Amino acid sequence: MRSLSALVAPQSALLGWLVLHATCWTAFAVGHYASPPGDNIEQLNWAHSLEWGYWKHPPLPTWVMHFALKLGFDPTLTSYTLGHLCTGIGLWWVWLATRRLVDERSALCAVLLGSAVYFFSARGHFFNHNSAMLPWVGLLFWSCVRLFEDGRWRHFALLGLSIGAGTLVKYQMLLFLSVPVALWAVGAASAGAARRRLLPGALLACVVAAVVVAPHLWWAQLNQWPTLGYASTSLGAGLDAPQRFRVLLGFWGQQFVRVLPMLVALGVALVLTSLLGGGTRAAAKRTSGRIAAAIVLAPALGLVALVLLFGVRLQNHWGTSVTLLLIPILAVCLVRRNRRPAIMAVVVGVLVAHGLSAVSLLMRMDHAPPEERYSAYPSQALAGQALTWWRAATAAERPAVLVGPAWEAGAVSARMPGRPLVLTGDPPSQTPWIGRAEIERGGALLLSLLDALPPALPWGLENCIMARGRLQAPYAHGTATALAVLEVAAIAPGRCRE
């Protein structure tokens, strides 16, 4: 075991693993999910326009999606790839930081084990504001470790960049301001230069972060803070005391379930090393334990404080970025054992954990009703039918706009040539890049669920509808009698000119 792992440098081994990890889980998603999850669809819907903010969230993930789509690849595949790319970059930064606390091979073992966490594997194809925050959380961790080592100005500037860019992803990034504060509190600064530059360096970091975030804050102020209005649904929950404790227990219970594959991988690695040998002794810096504990405990305790002090209702996916910071403390724990697990034993354990995660997903897909699973929604078939019906009804090539429920309309749009704009029927202010002119010029296809109210049409377009119909297709992985049904209507190009 040891001789084989010694043939490959840790850096090359990790890079190869991250590529393999992303490729396999992306292929799994493409092969088993008939439609992308709602978070991916949301980004595809918004990515038609570059804005300084969107009604639910800051803009950075949508910008990334916008430019990634310019490469011309399939939108669904692009969204899956971006999710895994964010995970891979986050894990890479964490490895670069962790290897400064322990030896390189112990850091490699910890990151390999961390890649088995459910957020980073079976759920890694999600591209949303939680996954897009991972690279910036990883950069913040690395910057903190470096600036407390030698206090160089560029590391303070990178800290500010990570906070600013992370805030452009999701406001939850502000919670990670607790990390440098906690490191300062435990006396992580090891060099005289680091201690002398803490205050001016912190000021530099604040200036960089403010410059990065300022345009978005200006946009939010001009638009009456729509993103804070959305966030208030969780932040302003006003839970009573019993509810706060139930929320905490439920949240951390969910995080344990998400981390369980990593623990399974660790258990397999320890058993294999015990049976076959090959473990090695390793060393860590004297302060590595305090640093690793401060890094993971600071944001975790921040989440606890939000619930207990302010009655915030935590969402399970908020644990994604906190889970990333379990890796350094895992590395320290591995080093402080008598013998660190052999790297090849870790690889076997991680492969077992990934396999179990995939089997678990397939079993859940088999037992859940298809209409309750995005993975079974036949968006490809519905898009083909919609395009055929549209051409017959209007003699136009394709609609410029789809109007309907955000996820269903977005899933159909992602499968259509040209990826039409998506208007959800919500207040038009949520999609300011779509106006009456787009519908007048290119027409609109209206989609609604069976027995549901049709989408609300702004600008008095109800009288412009010229044809109605119905589409249906069997759910993937389901029986032929389980059908996804959409009611459709058409507004032909040029029909609604004022």
Backbone torsions as a table, in degrees:
resi	resn	phi	psi	omega
1	MET	NA	-46.8	-175.3
2	ARG	-69.5	-39.6	-176.9
3	SER	-66.2	-36.8	179.6
4	LEU	-66.8	-44.8	-178.6
5	SER	-66.7	-25.9	-179.6
6	ALA	-72.0	-14.6	-179.0
7	LEU	-72.8	-21.3	-174.5
8	VAL	-119.9	131.3	176.9
9	ALA	-64.1	144.8	-179.2
10	PRO	-54.0	-40.2	-178.5
11	GLN	-62.6	-45.8	179.2
12	SER	-67.3	-39.3	179.0
13	ALA	-62.2	-43.4	-179.3
14	LEU	-67.0	-42.9	179.3
15	LEU	-60.4	-44.7	178.0
16	GLY	-62.5	-40.3	179.5
17	TRP	-65.2	-43.0	-178.7
18	LEU	-63.1	-38.7	177.5
19	VAL	-65.8	-45.4	179.4
20	LEU	-63.4	-43.8	179.8
21	HIS	-57.8	-49.7	-178.5
22	ALA	-67.2	-40.7	-178.0
23	THR	-63.9	-46.1	-176.8
24	CYS	-66.8	-44.2	-178.0
25	TRP	-73.8	-30.1	174.2
26	THR	-67.3	-42.9	177.3
27	ALA	-62.3	-38.0	177.2
28	PHE	-61.0	-45.2	-179.6
29	ALA	-64.5	-44.3	-179.8
30	VAL	-63.2	-37.9	-176.2
31	GLY	-78.8	-24.1	-171.9
32	HIS	-118.1	-11.8	-178.4
33	TYR	-111.1	118.8	-179.3
34	ALA	-73.7	-21.1	178.8
35	SER	-145.1	154.3	178.2
36	PRO	-73.2	159.7	174.6
37	PRO	-66.9	164.5	-175.1
38	GLY	-59.4	-35.6	-179.4
39	ASP	-64.1	-40.5	177.7
40	ASN	-64.9	-42.6	179.1
41	ILE	-61.6	-40.3	179.2
42	GLU	-57.7	-44.0	178.7
43	GLN	-66.9	-38.5	177.4
44	LEU	-64.8	-38.0	178.6
45	ASN	-64.2	-41.6	-176.9
46	TRP	-78.8	-24.9	-169.7
47	ALA	-69.6	-1.8	175.8
48	HIS	-66.8	-20.9	-174.8
49	SER	-140.9	139.8	174.6
50	LEU	-87.8	115.2	-179.8
51	GLU	-124.2	163.8	175.9
52	TRP	-82.8	-1.5	176.1
53	GLY	180.0	160.7	177.7
54	TYR	-126.7	162.3	-164.8
55	TRP	-61.2	-23.0	-180.0
56	LYS	-103.0	-32.8	-167.4
57	HIS	-144.6	163.1	170.1
58	PRO	-63.4	172.5	-162.7
59	PRO	-94.2	-16.2	-164.4
60	LEU	-58.6	-46.2	179.1
61	PRO	-59.4	-37.1	-179.8
62	THR	-68.5	-36.3	174.6
63	TRP	-60.5	-44.6	179.4
64	VAL	-59.8	-45.0	178.9
65	MET	-62.6	-41.7	-179.0
66	HIS	-56.5	-49.5	-176.8
67	PHE	-76.0	-30.7	176.9
68	ALA	-64.7	-37.4	179.2
69	LEU	-66.5	-23.3	178.0
70	LYS	-63.8	-18.6	179.8
71	LEU	-72.1	-16.0	172.8
72	GLY	90.5	7.4	178.9
73	PHE	-82.2	169.4	179.4
74	ASP	-56.1	131.2	-176.8
75	PRO	-58.7	-40.6	-180.0
76	THR	-64.7	-47.6	178.3
77	LEU	-61.4	-39.8	178.8
78	THR	-60.5	-42.4	-179.1
79	SER	-66.3	-40.4	177.5
80	TYR	-63.7	-42.6	-178.0
81	THR	-64.2	-40.6	178.9
82	LEU	-63.4	-38.9	177.5
83	GLY	-59.3	-47.5	-179.3
84	HIS	-72.2	-30.1	176.9
85	LEU	-64.0	-42.6	178.1
86	CYS	-62.0	-42.7	177.6
87	THR	-61.3	-46.1	-178.3
88	GLY	-62.8	-41.9	178.7
89	ILE	-65.3	-42.0	178.1
90	GLY	-60.5	-45.3	179.0
91	LEU	-64.6	-35.6	179.4
92	TRP	-64.9	-46.5	177.7
93	TRP	-60.8	-40.6	-179.9
94	VAL	-64.4	-37.7	177.2
95	TRP	-65.5	-43.9	179.2
96	LEU	-58.6	-37.1	179.5
97	ALA	-76.7	-43.2	-175.2
98	THR	-65.2	-33.6	-179.5
99	ARG	-69.9	-9.3	173.8
100	ARG	-88.7	-8.5	176.8
101	LEU	-101.4	-34.7	179.4
102	VAL	-133.1	179.9	178.9
103	ASP	-70.8	161.8	-173.1
104	GLU	-60.2	-40.5	-175.8
105	ARG	-72.9	-32.8	174.3
106	SER	-67.4	-39.8	176.2
107	ALA	-63.0	-40.4	178.2
108	LEU	-61.6	-45.1	178.4
109	CYS	-57.8	-44.2	-177.6
110	ALA	-65.0	-41.7	-179.5
111	VAL	-69.9	-38.8	175.4
112	LEU	-58.9	-46.1	177.6
113	LEU	-63.1	-41.2	180.0
114	GLY	-62.9	-28.6	-179.3
115	SER	-66.2	-15.1	179.5
116	ALA	-82.1	-11.1	178.5
117	VAL	-55.5	139.1	-174.6
118	TYR	-55.5	-39.4	179.3
119	PHE	-58.3	-33.0	-172.4
120	PHE	-98.7	-6.0	-176.6
121	SER	-119.9	-84.9	-176.2
122	ALA	-64.7	-26.5	178.4
123	ARG	-105.0	8.8	-175.9
124	GLY	-67.2	-18.4	-179.8
125	HIS	-78.0	-7.7	174.6
126	PHE	-70.5	126.5	171.3
127	PHE	-112.7	103.5	-178.1
128	ASN	-144.6	-169.7	-175.0
129	HIS	-75.8	-15.0	175.5
130	ASN	-81.8	-45.6	178.2
131	SER	-68.9	-36.3	-179.2
132	ALA	-69.0	-15.6	178.1
133	MET	-81.4	-18.5	-174.1
134	LEU	-58.9	-45.3	179.0
135	PRO	-59.6	-35.0	-176.8
136	TRP	-78.1	-33.1	173.2
137	VAL	-66.1	-41.5	177.1
138	GLY	-62.5	-42.7	178.2
139	LEU	-64.6	-39.6	176.9
140	LEU	-59.9	-44.0	179.0
141	PHE	-60.5	-48.9	-179.2
142	TRP	-63.0	-42.7	-179.3
143	SER	-62.2	-41.5	179.9
144	CYS	-63.4	-44.6	179.1
145	VAL	-61.3	-43.5	-178.5
146	ARG	-69.4	-42.8	-175.8
147	LEU	-70.5	-28.7	176.4
148	PHE	-80.3	-11.9	173.9
149	GLU	-80.5	-53.2	-173.2
150	ASP	-132.8	-3.3	172.3
151	GLY	62.6	36.3	179.1
152	ARG	-77.0	147.2	-175.2
153	TRP	-61.5	-37.2	-177.2
154	ARG	-64.4	-28.6	178.6
155	HIS	-73.7	-34.7	173.1
156	PHE	-65.0	-40.3	178.9
157	ALA	-64.7	-40.4	178.0
158	LEU	-67.1	-34.2	174.4
159	LEU	-60.3	-46.4	177.6
160	GLY	-62.3	-40.2	178.2
161	LEU	-62.0	-43.9	-178.7
162	SER	-63.8	-40.0	179.0
163	ILE	-68.4	-44.9	-179.5
164	GLY	-65.1	-49.7	-179.4
165	ALA	-66.7	-38.5	177.0
166	GLY	-62.5	-36.4	176.9
167	THR	-68.6	-31.4	173.3
168	LEU	-69.1	-13.0	173.8
169	VAL	-89.6	-52.4	-177.2
170	LYS	-160.5	140.0	-177.2
171	TYR	-64.6	-17.9	177.5
172	GLN	-58.0	-21.2	179.6
173	MET	-58.0	-28.7	-179.9
174	LEU	-61.9	-24.5	176.9
175	LEU	-61.6	-28.9	-176.2
176	PHE	-81.2	-0.3	167.6
177	LEU	-60.8	-22.1	178.6
178	SER	-67.1	-20.3	-177.0
179	VAL	-67.3	-55.6	177.7
180	PRO	-62.3	-33.1	177.5
181	VAL	-64.0	-43.4	179.9
182	ALA	-65.7	-39.0	178.9
183	LEU	-65.1	-39.2	175.8
184	TRP	-63.4	-39.4	-177.4
185	ALA	-66.1	-33.4	-179.1
186	VAL	-89.8	7.4	176.8
187	GLY	70.7	44.0	-177.4
188	ALA	-74.0	-22.6	-178.2
189	ALA	-63.5	120.3	-174.4
190	SER	-107.7	-13.3	-177.8
191	ALA	-115.9	150.1	179.5
192	GLY	-60.4	-39.3	179.3
193	ALA	-62.2	-37.6	179.8
194	ALA	-63.8	-40.2	-179.5
195	ARG	-69.4	-40.7	-177.4
196	ARG	-67.8	-31.1	-173.9
197	ARG	-96.6	4.3	-175.3
198	LEU	-58.8	-49.8	-176.8
199	LEU	-69.3	-51.9	177.2
200	PRO	-65.3	-32.9	177.3
201	GLY	-66.4	-40.3	177.0
202	ALA	-62.8	-37.8	177.5
203	LEU	-64.2	-42.8	177.3
204	LEU	-60.1	-44.4	179.4
205	ALA	-61.2	-41.1	179.0
206	CYS	-64.4	-40.5	179.8
207	VAL	-64.4	-45.1	179.9
208	VAL	-62.1	-45.3	179.8
209	ALA	-62.1	-41.4	-179.0
210	ALA	-64.8	-40.4	179.0
211	VAL	-62.8	-41.0	-179.2
212	VAL	-66.2	-41.1	-172.6
213	VAL	-86.3	-21.6	-170.2
214	ALA	-53.3	-46.2	-179.1
215	PRO	-60.8	-37.8	178.5
216	HIS	-66.5	-41.7	179.0
217	LEU	-63.6	-36.8	177.3
218	TRP	-63.6	-44.5	176.4
219	TRP	-59.6	-45.9	-178.4
220	ALA	-61.7	-39.9	179.9
221	GLN	-66.1	-40.1	179.7
222	LEU	-66.5	-26.4	-176.3
223	ASN	-106.9	22.7	176.8
224	GLN	61.2	36.7	171.2
225	TRP	53.4	56.5	-178.6
226	PRO	-63.8	-34.8	-178.8
227	THR	-66.1	-36.9	176.9
228	LEU	-69.0	-33.3	176.1
229	GLY	-61.5	-41.1	177.2
230	TYR	-67.9	-44.3	-178.7
231	ALA	-62.1	-27.8	-176.6
232	SER	-66.3	-16.8	177.3
233	THR	-62.9	-28.4	174.9
234	SER	-100.3	-42.4	-176.0
235	LEU	-68.8	-31.0	-177.9
236	GLY	-102.8	30.6	-176.6
237	ALA	-65.4	-30.1	178.3
238	GLY	61.6	46.6	-178.0
239	LEU	-66.8	145.1	173.1
240	ASP	-81.7	176.2	-172.7
241	ALA	-58.3	-49.8	179.0
242	PRO	-61.2	-38.6	179.1
243	GLN	-64.2	-36.5	-179.5
244	ARG	-62.6	-42.2	179.8
245	PHE	-70.5	-35.6	176.9
246	ARG	-65.9	-41.1	178.5
247	VAL	-62.4	-43.8	179.2
248	LEU	-61.4	-46.5	-179.5
249	LEU	-63.3	-42.2	179.2
250	GLY	-65.5	-41.3	-178.5
251	PHE	-64.2	-52.0	-177.1
252	TRP	-70.9	-27.7	172.5
253	GLY	-63.5	-42.0	176.7
254	GLN	-64.2	-38.7	179.0
255	GLN	-65.2	-36.8	177.2
256	PHE	-61.9	-43.3	178.5
257	VAL	-61.0	-40.0	-179.9
258	ARG	-66.5	-32.4	-177.7
259	VAL	-86.5	-14.9	-174.6
260	LEU	-53.5	-41.3	177.4
261	PRO	-59.0	-34.8	176.9
262	MET	-64.8	-40.3	179.7
263	LEU	-67.7	-36.5	175.6
264	VAL	-62.7	-45.3	178.7
265	ALA	-60.5	-42.5	178.5
266	LEU	-62.3	-44.0	179.9
267	GLY	-61.1	-43.8	178.4
268	VAL	-62.7	-42.2	-179.4
269	ALA	-63.2	-41.9	-179.8
270	LEU	-66.5	-40.3	179.5
271	VAL	-65.8	-45.1	179.7
272	LEU	-62.5	-41.6	179.3
273	THR	-65.0	-38.5	178.9
274	SER	-65.5	-39.1	-177.0
275	LEU	-78.4	-39.8	-171.3
276	LEU	-106.7	-11.0	-177.9
277	GLY	77.9	-172.6	177.2
278	GLY	104.5	-8.2	177.2
279	GLY	-68.3	157.6	-178.4
280	THR	-131.5	157.3	173.6
281	ARG	-81.2	148.0	-179.0
282	ALA	-143.0	166.3	-176.5
283	ALA	-126.7	155.4	177.0
284	ALA	-133.4	158.5	175.5
285	LYS	-64.9	154.5	-176.6
286	ARG	-58.9	-35.8	-176.2
287	THR	-96.1	4.7	-172.8
288	SER	-62.9	-36.3	179.8
289	GLY	-62.7	-45.2	179.3
290	ARG	-65.0	-41.2	-178.6
291	ILE	-64.8	-48.0	-178.6
292	ALA	-62.7	-41.2	179.9
293	ALA	-65.7	-41.8	-179.7
294	ALA	-64.4	-38.1	-176.5
295	ILE	-64.3	-42.7	-177.7
296	VAL	-86.1	-33.3	-176.2
297	LEU	-74.7	-31.9	-176.0
298	ALA	-59.6	-55.8	178.6
299	PRO	-69.1	-32.1	179.2
300	ALA	-64.2	-44.6	178.1
301	LEU	-68.7	-29.2	175.0
302	GLY	-62.2	-41.5	177.0
303	LEU	-64.2	-41.4	178.1
304	VAL	-61.3	-42.7	-179.5
305	ALA	-63.9	-37.9	178.6
306	LEU	-59.3	-37.6	-179.3
307	VAL	-75.8	-51.5	-172.9
308	LEU	-70.2	-37.8	-175.5
309	LEU	-89.3	-33.7	-171.8
310	PHE	-120.1	-0.9	177.6
311	GLY	68.9	29.3	-179.8
312	VAL	-73.8	139.2	176.3
313	ARG	-91.4	105.5	-178.8
314	LEU	-69.3	139.6	172.4
315	GLN	-97.1	139.8	-173.8
316	ASN	-57.3	-34.8	-177.2
317	HIS	-73.1	-8.3	176.2
318	TRP	-66.9	-15.5	179.5
319	GLY	-80.2	-5.6	-175.4
320	THR	-55.9	-53.0	-175.4
321	SER	-75.0	-31.4	176.9
322	VAL	-65.8	-39.1	179.7
323	THR	-60.5	-33.7	179.0
324	LEU	-57.2	-33.8	-175.9
325	LEU	-84.5	5.0	169.7
326	LEU	-72.0	-22.0	-173.1
327	ILE	-61.7	-46.4	-180.0
328	PRO	-62.7	-37.1	179.6
329	ILE	-71.4	-31.2	173.5
330	LEU	-63.8	-41.7	179.4
331	ALA	-61.5	-42.9	179.3
332	VAL	-64.3	-40.6	178.6
333	CYS	-63.5	-39.0	178.0
334	LEU	-63.0	-41.4	-178.3
335	VAL	-67.0	-35.6	-174.9
336	ARG	-81.3	-3.8	168.2
337	ARG	-72.5	166.0	178.6
338	ASN	-62.8	-37.6	179.1
339	ARG	-140.3	131.4	176.4
340	ARG	-74.4	142.2	178.3
341	PRO	-57.7	147.1	175.9
342	ALA	-64.0	143.8	-176.2
343	ILE	-62.4	-41.0	179.5
344	MET	-66.8	-31.4	174.3
345	ALA	-66.6	-37.2	176.0
346	VAL	-64.1	-43.2	179.4
347	VAL	-59.8	-44.6	178.5
348	VAL	-62.0	-44.2	178.8
349	GLY	-60.9	-41.1	-179.6
350	VAL	-68.1	-40.4	177.7
351	LEU	-63.0	-40.2	176.7
352	VAL	-61.2	-45.6	-179.2
353	ALA	-62.7	-42.8	177.9
354	HIS	-63.4	-41.3	178.3
355	GLY	-61.8	-43.6	178.7
356	LEU	-64.3	-37.9	178.1
357	SER	-63.3	-42.4	179.4
358	ALA	-65.1	-43.4	178.6
359	VAL	-62.8	-41.3	178.4
360	SER	-60.8	-42.8	178.0
361	LEU	-62.2	-45.3	-178.7
362	LEU	-63.9	-37.7	178.6
363	MET	-65.6	-40.1	178.6
364	ARG	-67.1	-36.6	178.1
365	MET	-64.7	-35.5	-178.3
366	ASP	-72.6	-29.4	-172.6
367	HIS	-98.5	-19.4	-179.8
368	ALA	-85.0	143.4	175.6
369	PRO	-57.3	136.7	-174.8
370	PRO	-59.7	-34.0	-178.1
371	GLU	-69.0	-10.5	178.2
372	GLU	-98.1	3.7	-174.6
373	ARG	-122.6	127.2	174.4
374	TYR	-63.4	-29.0	-177.2
375	SER	-64.9	-17.2	-177.7
376	ALA	-104.7	-4.4	-174.8
377	TYR	-70.8	122.7	-171.9
378	PRO	-82.0	63.6	-175.5
379	SER	-64.3	-35.0	-179.8
380	GLN	-63.5	-47.2	-179.7
381	ALA	-65.9	-42.0	-180.0
382	LEU	-66.2	-36.5	178.5
383	ALA	-65.2	-42.2	177.8
384	GLY	-62.9	-44.2	178.0
385	GLN	-64.0	-41.4	-178.6
386	ALA	-62.7	-40.5	-179.1
387	LEU	-67.8	-41.3	177.6
388	THR	-63.5	-45.5	179.9
389	TRP	-63.5	-41.9	-179.5
390	TRP	-60.9	-45.6	-178.3
391	ARG	-64.4	-37.3	178.7
392	ALA	-70.1	-34.3	-175.2
393	ALA	-81.7	-30.2	-170.7
394	THR	-122.3	-14.4	-174.8
395	ALA	64.6	12.3	175.7
396	ALA	-96.9	156.8	-175.4
397	GLU	-66.9	-51.0	179.1
398	ARG	-160.6	155.2	-180.0
399	PRO	-75.1	150.5	175.8
400	ALA	-81.8	-27.7	-174.4
401	VAL	-135.9	137.6	166.8
402	LEU	-104.2	133.4	179.2
403	VAL	-117.6	124.0	-179.5
404	GLY	167.6	-169.5	178.2
405	PRO	-56.5	138.6	-169.3
406	ALA	-56.6	-46.5	-174.6
407	TRP	-75.2	-48.0	-177.9
408	GLU	-63.7	-46.7	178.8
409	ALA	-63.3	-40.0	178.8
410	GLY	-66.4	-39.2	179.4
411	ALA	-65.1	-40.3	177.9
412	VAL	-68.6	-41.9	179.2
413	SER	-59.2	-41.2	-177.7
414	ALA	-63.2	-22.0	-179.2
415	ARG	-97.1	-2.2	-178.0
416	MET	-95.3	149.2	173.0
417	PRO	-60.2	136.9	178.8
418	GLY	79.9	-9.0	177.8
419	ARG	44.5	78.6	-177.1
420	PRO	-56.7	156.2	173.1
421	LEU	-61.0	153.8	-179.2
422	VAL	-122.6	118.3	174.6
423	LEU	-109.4	119.6	-170.5
424	THR	-83.6	-3.9	-176.3
425	GLY	84.5	-5.5	174.0
426	ASP	-74.4	-179.7	177.3
427	PRO	-52.0	131.7	-178.9
428	PRO	-56.0	-19.8	179.1
429	SER	-63.4	-19.6	178.1
430	GLN	-74.5	-20.8	177.7
431	THR	-132.6	71.0	-174.0
432	PRO	-66.2	-12.3	179.3
433	TRP	-81.7	-4.7	177.1
434	ILE	-111.9	122.7	177.5
435	GLY	-127.4	179.6	179.0
436	ARG	-58.5	-34.2	-176.7
437	ALA	-60.7	-37.7	-179.8
438	GLU	-63.0	-39.6	-179.9
439	ILE	-73.9	-40.2	177.4
440	GLU	-59.8	-40.8	-173.8
441	ARG	-79.2	-44.1	-172.1
442	GLY	-114.8	-3.4	179.2
443	GLY	81.6	168.9	-178.5
444	ALA	-142.8	140.8	173.5
445	LEU	-106.5	121.0	-177.6
446	LEU	-95.9	130.9	-180.0
447	LEU	-121.0	138.0	173.4
448	SER	-145.8	151.6	179.3
449	LEU	-73.4	153.6	179.5
450	LEU	-58.5	133.6	178.4
451	ASP	64.3	16.9	176.6
452	ALA	-109.1	159.5	177.4
453	LEU	-64.5	140.4	177.1
454	PRO	-65.2	158.1	-179.0
455	PRO	-63.2	143.1	177.3
456	ALA	-70.0	134.0	-178.5
457	LEU	-107.3	123.3	175.4
458	PRO	-79.5	174.9	171.6
459	TRP	61.5	22.6	176.8
460	GLY	63.6	38.3	-175.9
461	LEU	-88.8	-2.2	-176.5
462	GLU	-58.4	-35.8	-176.6
463	ASN	-77.6	-2.1	-177.5
464	CYS	-94.3	-4.8	-178.3
465	ILE	-66.7	132.1	-175.1
466	MET	-116.7	-15.2	-178.6
467	ALA	-156.7	151.0	178.6
468	ARG	-133.3	154.0	179.1
469	GLY	-164.2	-170.5	-179.4
470	ARG	-142.1	138.5	175.9
471	LEU	-116.6	147.1	174.5
472	GLN	-153.3	146.6	179.9
473	ALA	-152.0	145.7	178.8
474	PRO	-69.0	143.4	175.0
475	TYR	-64.3	145.1	173.0
476	ALA	-69.7	150.6	178.8
477	HIS	59.6	22.2	-179.3
478	GLY	-129.1	-172.9	177.9
479	THR	-85.3	162.2	-178.2
480	ALA	-67.0	-19.3	-179.4
481	THR	-83.7	-13.1	178.5
482	ALA	-89.0	107.1	-172.6
483	LEU	-115.9	139.4	168.1
484	ALA	-90.4	125.4	-174.0
485	VAL	-121.4	135.0	174.7
486	LEU	-128.4	130.6	168.3
487	GLU	-83.2	136.9	-177.0
488	VAL	-127.5	153.7	174.6
489	ALA	-147.9	156.4	-174.2
490	ALA	-125.4	138.8	166.3
491	ILE	-117.1	108.6	-174.1
492	ALA	-71.5	153.3	175.6
493	PRO	-57.1	135.7	177.3
494	GLY	81.2	-4.3	-174.6
495	ARG	-76.7	-24.7	-172.1
496	CYS	-113.5	29.0	179.7
497	ARG	-68.8	136.5	-179.0
498	GLU	-76.6	NA	NA
